Amino acid sequence: MKDKKQQNRQNQSTRQLLGIEGITEYSLKTASNEAVFFSIKPSNISVMSEASLSAKIYSLMSVLKGLTEIEILCVNSRESFESNKNHLKNLSKKEENPAVRKLLEQDMQHLDHIQALTATAREFLLIVRIRGLKDKEIFSYLNRIEKTLNENGFSARRYDGEDIKTLLAVYFEQNVTTEKFENNDGERWILNG
């Protein structure tokens, strides 16, 4: 019985394992609901006056009160190099050739430099779960949310399908180097005709 469960699990696609039914042009569909993501550009609060900061907090509070179905998510929008740096560090400890060890140390410094440049690369997302709405109602509902965010001083943008794939790639793979994500593994290798 346990072996059969293990085999069934191994035969599932990544989407099935994660409970994802599909990625549409505007949402992530699961068995229980549909999630729509809005990216919010962060404000540099270090340069704001106390009054401006209070107004910004009040605006966010107003948005959250008016839209109770919103969830907030903060994610890295860039890949992490920690596992790469740890691997290089372990190689450097084992390496006997001083020239190769120096190159490995330079690689680690380069990765540190890249990570320092993107250290503030955080993305703030609002997630809206769509439940019980008809197809006709969805877009007016999402447009109303986007309008509410923008009217309250937030620069908001609704994620499209490619943005959602990138979000999943960064979250699960720490990968943002891919230019275009495939809908199915190996899709790029299929030749038409």
KELO-584483 format. One record per residue: residue number from 1; x, z, y of N, C-alpha, C in turn. Coordinates in steps of 0.02 Angstrom, whole numbers, plus 50000, padded with zeros to 5 digits. Atoms other than C-alpha are relative to their C-alpha. Layout:
<tizas>
n/n_east/n_up/n_north/ca_east/ca_up/ca_north/c_east/c_up/c_north
NUM/X/Z/Y/X/Z/Y/X/Z/Y
...
</tizas>
This chain:
<tizas>
n/n_east/n_up/n_north/ca_east/ca_up/ca_north/c_east/c_up/c_north
1/50041/50000/49940/50000/50000/50000/50043/50000/50063
2/49956/49994/49942/50138/50049/50121/50040/49935/50010
3/49963/50063/49995/50236/49890/50080/49957/49944/50028
4/50046/50052/49974/50083/49782/50115/49990/50008/50075
5/50007/49987/49928/50059/49866/50286/50063/49977/50036
6/49936/50019/49970/50244/49839/50323/50004/49924/50004
7/49997/50073/50001/50231/49655/50273/49951/49970/50051
8/50048/50024/49950/50074/49629/50378/50026/50009/50070
9/49972/49986/49934/50160/49709/50526/50056/49950/50016
10/49945/50046/49989/50313/49597/50504/49975/49929/50013
11/50027/50067/49991/50203/49442/50501/49962/49993/50066
12/50037/50003/49937/50119/49485/50666/50046/49972/50055
13/49962/50024/49942/50171/49399/50827/50012/50059/50047
14/49986/49948/49950/50240/49500/50972/49936/50019/50037
15/50062/49986/49964/50075/49483/51063/49953/50043/49958
16/50044/49961/50044/49979/49550/50912/50025/50072/49996
17/49972/49932/50005/50098/49699/50897/49986/50040/50063
18/50013/49965/49936/50070/49740/51081/49926/50005/50016
19/50072/49997/49988/49882/49716/51070/49978/49952/50055
20/50016/50049/49948/49883/49568/51190/49964/49941/49968
21/50037/50058/50026/49751/49437/51158/50019/49936/50036
22/49980/50059/49963/49812/49320/51293/50019/50015/50071
23/49982/49996/49929/49883/49291/51465/49965/49941/50034
24/50036/50052/49965/49768/49196/51581/50037/49983/50064
25/49969/50018/49936/49806/49118/51749/50001/50058/50049
26/50003/49944/49954/49768/49287/51830/50000/50069/49967
27/50007/49934/50032/49763/49425/51697/50034/50003/49932
28/49976/49985/50067/49825/49505/51538/49941/50026/49961
29/50060/49982/50038/49687/49513/51407/50021/50040/49938
30/49992/49960/50061/49681/49649/51274/49932/50005/49968
31/50064/49993/50035/49546/49693/51149/49950/50041/50040
32/50046/49955/49964/49474/49828/51263/49984/49979/50071
33/50014/50020/49931/49489/49750/51436/50047/49945/50023
34/49959/50051/49969/49573/49630/51554/50034/50034/50060
35/49963/49968/49946/49711/49690/51673/50024/49948/50049
36/49978/50043/49945/49743/49607/51841/50051/50040/50040
37/49945/49966/49965/49904/49649/51935/50005/49974/50071
38/49988/50016/49930/49929/49654/52123/50068/50029/50018
39/49935/49978/49977/50105/49663/52191/49993/50024/50072
40/50001/49972/49933/50124/49773/52345/50071/50003/50026
41/49933/49996/49969/50273/49748/52459/50010/50070/50029
42/49989/49932/49973/50348/49919/52495/50021/49998/50073
43/49980/49993/49930/50372/49976/52673/50063/50042/50002
44/49940/49960/49992/50539/50044/52731/49982/50062/50040
45/50024/49940/49966/50481/50220/52770/50056/50037/50037
46/49945/49966/49966/50655/50274/52827/50004/49982/50074
47/49997/50020/49930/50631/50180/52991/49933/50011/50035
48/50066/49988/49970/50449/50231/53021/49998/50066/50037
49/50011/49936/49965/50398/50362/53146/49954/50043/49957
50/50042/49955/50039/50306/50513/53080/49926/49980/50005
51/50069/50022/49991/50143/50448/53153/49985/49938/49959
52/50010/50061/50040/50165/50277/53071/49998/50016/49925
53/49999/49981/50071/50206/50358/52905/49934/50034/49981
54/50064/49967/50012/50051/50469/52917/49944/49948/49995
55/50051/50052/50001/49945/50315/52956/50004/49959/49935
56/49990/50039/50062/50019/50222/52806/49973/50040/49940
57/50025/49957/50054/49981/50369/52690/49924/50003/50002
58/50073/49997/49994/49804/50381/52758/49969/49934/49977
59/50025/50065/50022/49780/50193/52729/50000/49994/49924
60/49996/50002/50073/49838/50208/52549/49947/50044/49969
61/50051/49954/50024/49724/50357/52524/49930/49967/50005
62/50064/50034/49991/49578/50255/52593/49989/49946/49947
63/50005/50052/50050/49615/50111/52476/49986/50031/49931
64/50008/49969/50065/49629/50225/52325/49932/50033/49992
65/50067/49971/50002/49467/50315/52369/49947/49947/49989
66/50050/50054/50003/49373/50152/52389/50003/49960/49935
67/49991/50039/50061/49441/50074/52230/50024/50047/49944
68/49982/49948/50049/49437/50209/52097/50027/49971/49935
69/49977/50029/50063/49476/50087/51956/50072/49976/50002
70/49931/50023/49992/49652/50054/52020/50049/50049/49968
71/49944/49962/50026/49807/50113/51928/50063/49978/50037
72/49938/50016/49964/49979/50119/52010/50057/49998/49950
73/49944/50009/50045/50135/50058/51922/50062/49983/50041
74/49936/50016/49968/50316/50058/51982/50047/49979/49944
75/49956/50027/50052/50434/49950/51880/50062/49970/50032
76/49941/50037/49978/50607/49876/51894/49983/49927/50002
77/50012/50072/49998/50600/49697/51949/50064/49962/49983
78/49937/50030/50021/50777/49666/51891/50021/50032/49934
79/49978/49973/50064/50861/49688/51724/50050/50056/50009
80/49953/49945/50000/50963/49841/51682/50061/49979/49959
81/49938/50018/50035/51145/49821/51629/50030/50059/49962
82/49971/49940/50031/51167/49994/51553/50024/49987/49929
83/49979/50012/50069/51173/49935/51372/50062/49954/49999
84/49941/50043/49996/51296/49797/51420/50062/50040/50021
85/49943/49960/49977/51406/49921/51513/50024/50047/49945
86/49981/49955/50056/51403/50043/51366/50038/49961/49946
87/49966/50042/50050/51451/49902/51248/50071/49984/50023
88/49933/50016/49974/51597/49850/51360/50045/50062/50000
89/49961/49938/50000/51652/50032/51375/50026/50016/49930
90/49979/49988/50070/51655/50051/51185/50053/49951/49978
91/49949/50050/50016/51752/49888/51166/50066/50018/50033
92/49940/49983/49963/51875/49945/51298/50038/50058/49968
93/49968/49943/50033/51908/50109/51207/50036/49979/49936
94/49971/50023/50063/51945/50016/51045/50055/49948/50009
95/49953/50055/49988/52046/49876/51123/50071/50025/50009
96/49929/49981/49996/52234/49888/51100/50038/49957/50050
97/49966/50045/49954/52284/49740/51208/49983/50019/50072
98/50014/49978/49931/52304/49801/51389/49969/49946/50044
99/50028/50054/49959/52262/49630/51463/49925/49992/49986
100/50071/50005/50018/52098/49621/51368/49962/50061/50025
101/50032/49939/49976/52059/49802/51412/49987/49995/50076
102/50009/50008/49928/52086/49761/51596/49943/49952/50016
103/50055/50047/49990/51967/49612/51583/49933/50033/49986
104/50061/49964/50016/51835/49722/51501/49981/50048/50057
105/50013/49955/49943/51853/49848/51644/49976/49962/50061
106/50023/50042/49945/51834/49708/51771/49927/49978/49989
107/50069/50017/50016/51675/49653/51681/49953/50058/50015
108/50042/49941/49986/51607/49831/51693/49991/50009/50075
109/50005/49994/49927/51647/49837/51879/49954/49947/50029
110/50045/50054/49977/51560/49670/51903/49927/50018/49987
111/50069/49980/50016/51404/49734/51815/49977/50057/50046
112/50016/49946/49952/51411/49892/51923/49982/49972/50068
113/50012/50032/49935/51420/49783/52078/49932/49966/50003
114/50065/50034/50002/51271/49678/52026/49944/50051/50001
115/50053/49949/50003/51170/49833/51984/49993/50036/50067
116/50004/49967/49935/51214/49913/52151/49962/49956/50050
117/50035/50046/49955/51151/49758/52242/49925/49999/49988
118/50072/50003/50017/50985/49765/52150/49971/50069/49985
119/50023/49932/50016/50968/49954/52139/49932/50016/50029
120/50065/49987/49969/50819/49953/52255/49948/49948/49981
121/50046/50054/50021/50736/49810/52163/49943/50030/49959
122/50059/49970/50033/50578/49905/52122/49940/49959/50021
123/50061/50036/49985/50409/49826/52114/49943/50050/49992
124/50058/49955/50001/50250/49920/52155/49938/49957/49985
125/50058/50039/50022/50097/49857/52065/49938/50043/49999
126/50065/49969/50010/49915/49901/52071/49967/49962/49943
127/50033/50030/50058/49824/49869/51907/49926/50013/50005
128/50073/49995/50001/49639/49834/51904/49977/49977/49932
129/50026/50017/50066/49553/49837/51736/49929/49974/50008
130/50065/50031/49994/49405/49721/51726/49959/50016/49938
131/50044/49983/50056/49264/49786/51619/49928/49983/50021
132/50071/50012/49989/49087/49722/51608/49981/49954/50056
133/50017/50049/49947/49097/49587/51741/49992/49931/49969
134/50009/50069/50022/49034/49411/51715/50054/49958/50033
135/49948/50044/49974/49156/49268/51743/49990/49982/50074
136/50015/50019/49931/49069/49221/51906/50017/50057/50049
137/49990/49942/49957/49090/49398/51975/50073/50020/50007
138/49931/49977/50002/49274/49421/51933/50039/49981/50062
139/49959/50022/49944/49353/49315/52070/49977/50029/50066
140/50023/49969/49937/49243/49383/52210/50021/50073/50001
141/49979/49930/50005/49282/49559/52149/50076/50007/50015
142/49927/49998/49988/49471/49524/52147/50017/49981/50071
143/49989/50019/49930/49464/49438/52316/49983/50057/50047
144/50019/49942/49959/49375/49590/52388/50055/50054/49998
145/49946/49951/50006/49513/49704/52322/50060/49978/50040
146/49942/50026/49963/49650/49593/52392/49988/50004/50075
147/50018/49996/49929/49560/49585/52560/50004/50073/50024
148/49998/49928/49982/49541/49776/52563/50072/50023/50008
149/49929/49981/49996/49727/49798/52530/50032/49972/50063
150/49970/50031/49941/49778/49675/52665/49971/50028/50065
151/50030/49971/49940/49655/49747/52792/50027/50070/50015
152/49972/49933/49990/49733/49918/52765/50076/49999/50010
153/49930/50004/49981/49906/49855/52809/50049/49991/49943
154/49956/50010/50056/49975/49818/52636/50006/49925/49986
155/49988/50070/50016/50054/49651/52594/49991/49994/49924
156/50018/50004/50071/49969/49616/52427/49996/49928/49976
157/50003/50066/50031/49983/49468/52310/49979/50009/49928
158/50023/49997/50069/49889/49441/52148/50049/49963/49955
159/49955/50032/50049/50000/49403/51998/49965/49943/49966
160/50026/50054/50042/49977/49239/51908/50030/50008/49930
161/49978/49996/50069/50013/49206/51724/50075/50004/49992
162/49927/49998/50004/50199/49172/51751/50028/50067/50024
163/49978/49934/49976/50218/49333/51852/49990/50053/49946
164/50015/49951/50053/50137/49431/51709/50051/49993/49943
165/49950/50010/50052/50256/49352/51583/50067/50029/50021
166/49937/49971/49974/50404/49400/51693/49998/50076/49997
167/50008/49927/50002/50338/49578/51708/50010/50025/49929
168/49993/49979/50070/50325/49592/51518/50072/49990/49976
169/49930/50012/50021/50499/49516/51495/50047/50053/50027
170/49957/49948/49970/50579/49640/51615/49986/50067/49966
171/50019/49936/50029/50483/49786/51540/50023/50007/49928
172/49984/49995/50071/50511/49747/51357/50069/49975/49981
173/49936/50029/50017/50671/49644/51357/50055/50014/50051
174/49952/49995/49944/50756/49685/51523/50028/49931/50015
175/49979/50069/49991/50763/49496/51547/49963/49969/50059
176/50030/50039/49945/50735/49405/51711/50039/49936/50011
177/49958/50059/49991/50858/49265/51684/49967/49936/49977
178/50035/50059/50024/50735/49147/51601/49962/49968/50058
179/50034/50035/49945/50667/49014/51719/49926/49992/49986
180/50070/50010/50018/50505/48980/51625/49990/50032/49932
181/50014/49967/50063/50430/49086/51488/49952/49958/49959
182/50040/50039/50046/50355/49004/51335/49936/50039/49982
183/50061/49968/50025/50178/49038/51278/50007/50016/49926
184/49987/49989/50072/50237/49026/51097/50075/49993/49987
185/49929/50005/50016/50410/49055/51023/50018/49930/49977
186/49976/50066/50019/50506/48892/51008/49963/49942/50032
187/50040/50052/49969/50384/48797/51118/50043/49946/50032
188/49956/50049/49965/50527/48713/51213/50032/49950/49952
189/49967/50043/50049/50593/48637/51051/49952/49949/49969
190/50049/50046/50028/50433/48547/51005/50001/49936/50041
191/49998/50064/49965/50447/48364/51048/49932/49967/49993
192/50065/50036/50002/50288/48272/51094/50014/49927/49984
193/49996/50071/50018/50272/48104/51008/50061/49987/49962
</tizas>
